[in-house]
Amino acid sequence: MRLGLFLVLFYYAIGYGQFHNLSESNFSKADSIAFSHKGKSLKNLPILTHKLTKDHNH
């Protein structure tokens, strides 16, 4: 019984936290970076990952 209650509260807390954070997030910078690499090859994911994340740490 206690475990069930704990799991329900735990999942509720995680779900609410993720929902709350997403509603206040601005993805315009990430979207513009991804759009600038639209159509790039997915065959070498480490290189694509580097291109998507370099100089965008701030």
Buried (B, 14 or more C-beta within 10 A) or exposed (E): EEEEEEEEEEEEEEEEEEEEEEEEEEEEEEEEBEEEEEEEEEEEEEEBEEBBEEEEEE
